[in-house]
Amino acid sequence: MFTRIIVPLDGTEHAERALPVAARIARTTGSSLLLVRVVLPSVRGTHTFSPTHTFSPTIAPTPTSHEIAIANASSYLNEVLQRHASLLIGIKTETEEILGAASPAIFQEARLYHADLLVFCSRGETGLKQWLFSSLAHQSVRHSPVPVLVLNEHGLFPPFHRQDRPLRVLLPLDGSPFSETVIEPTIQLIAALVESQQAVVHLFRVVDLPLPAGILPERL
């Protein structure tokens, strides 16, 4: 069962929509949460240095752009804790600001934190932040050291509130033992999300039929 869950945030309300799901899993399983905000490294060449400048103990040094970004990330995470205080009651919740590229930094944090689950929305706002979280979703599926729950910001939040029908889960398999490693964490997720609600797991495999020679598939 899950014990440590990481929720990457990018400063948008869209990313924070993962919190109810992560909190539900954490509360059901007794897990702790780590809310992570990644700070991109400063671009080289944006700082200037004057060789004639001398340090004066009476004048506070000007914060670098990196220090400002870290401070802003810390302030944002504290605001998230305050805004979602009622949601996080009874759940051990920590925050962390980390420097680096989004995917590698979060994966490294997952190893250091000994996390066993990542939960996040697949999209943030438009522009760079959307690209970062889309990239994180693709990279996580391929390279994450722990199971990943990627939520669609346009989906039903939370996805487990309907009691009039069972939760239906589609589980694609390709016939390999590697693909079957997803079964156990999927069952754990279902148990954490639905509690007393019934759930149905559909095992799904696509059969790739060879095309007759000389016939190309129609374009969709």
Secondary structure as GFF3:
##gff-version 3
##sequence-region A 1 220
A	DSSP	beta_strand	4	9	.	.	.	ID=ss1
A	DSSP	alpha_helix	13	16	.	.	.	ID=ss2
A	DSSP	alpha_helix	19	29	.	.	.	ID=ss3
A	DSSP	beta_strand	32	39	.	.	.	ID=ss4
A	DSSP	alpha_helix	65	83	.	.	.	ID=ss5
A	DSSP	beta_strand	93	99	.	.	.	ID=ss6
A	DSSP	alpha_helix	102	112	.	.	.	ID=ss7
A	DSSP	beta_strand	117	121	.	.	.	ID=ss8
A	DSSP	alpha_helix	128	143	.	.	.	ID=ss9
A	DSSP	beta_strand	148	151	.	.	.	ID=ss10
A	DSSP	beta_strand	167	172	.	.	.	ID=ss11
A	DSSP	three_ten_helix	179	182	.	.	.	ID=ss12
A	DSSP	alpha_helix	183	194	.	.	.	ID=ss13
A	DSSP	beta_strand	199	204	.	.	.	ID=ss14
###
